[in-house]
Amino acid sequence: MKGFKNPSFQDRASASALAKARALEKMKAAPKPTAEEIAELNARRLEQEARQEAKRAAARAAKEEQAQKEEAERLAKLAAIPTEAERKAARDARYAARKKRKS
C-alpha cells in the first residue's frame, strides 16, 4: 500500500491558479443582461424599495401611536392621584364624620 503524499506548495499554488482561471473564464462566458432586463430589474428594485418604505412608515406610525397611547395612560394615572389639598380635604371630612358620630 502506497503512503499518502502531501502536495507541495507549488502543487497547491498551481491548482489554485488553475481554479481561479477557470472561474474567470466561466464568468466571462456568462451571457450579459440586455437593456430590457436591466430596466426590468431596476423597476423591480424600485417597487421593492417603495414597499419597504411603506412598511417602515406604517411601523413608525404604529410606534408613534403606541407612544401617544402610553403617554395618555401615564397622564390619566397622574390625574387619578389626589393632590395634597384633596388628601387634606378627605382627611378633614373623615375627622368631621368621626367627631359627628361620637357626639
N, C-alpha and C positions, 0 to 999 in steps of 0.2 A: 504494500500500500504506500502510495506516494504522500509525503507530508504537504501541509499547506504552505504555499509560498506567498509571503506578503508582497503586494505590489510596491514597487519603488516609487519615490516621489515623482520621477519623470513619467512613469506609467499613469499615475493618478492625475498629474497636470495635463498630460496629453488627452486623457479620457474626458477631463473637464472641458478643455478647449474644444474638443470634437462635439460634445453635447451642446455647448454654447453656440457653435457654428450651425449645428442642425436646427436649434431653436430659432436662430435668427433667420435662416432660410425659410423655415415654416412660417414665420411672421411676415416675411416679405412676400411669400406666395399667397397669403390670405387675400381674399377679394376686398377691395376698398369700397366703403359705403358711397352710394350715389348722393347727389344733392337732395333728391326727394327723400331718401332715407334719413339724411341728416336733418332736414326740415321736420320730418315726422317725429324724430327723436326729440328735437328741441320743443315741438309742440307738446309732446307728452310730458316732458320735464316741466314746462311752464304750467300745465294743468295740475301736475302733482304738487308743485310749489304752491299754487293757488289753493288747493285742497288743504295742504298742510297749514298754510297761513290762516285759513278759515277755521281750522280745528284749534290752532293756537289762540285765535281771537275768542272763540267760544269758551275755551278753558280759562282765559283771562277774565272774561265776563262772569263766568261761574264763580271764579275765585273772588272777584270783587263783590259779587252779590253775597257770597258767604261771609265775607269780612263785614259788610254792612249789616247783615243779619246778626252776626255775633256782637257788633258794636251796639245795635239796638237792644239786644238782650242784656248786655252789660249795663247800659243806661237804665233799663227797666229795673234791674236789680238794685241799682244805686237809688232809684226813686222810691223803691219799696222800703229802704232803710229809713227809719224815722230820724228826724233831726233832734238836736239837743232840746230845743223848745218843745217839740212834740212829746218827747220822752218825759220831760218835766211836767207837762200838762196831764199826761196819762197818770203819772205818779200822784200828782195832786188830786186827781179825780178818785183814784183808789183810796187815798188817805181820807178824803172827804166822805166817801161812801162808808168806810170803816167807822169813822167818827159818828156818822149818822146812825149806823146800826147799833153802836154802843150806847147812844143816848136815847 
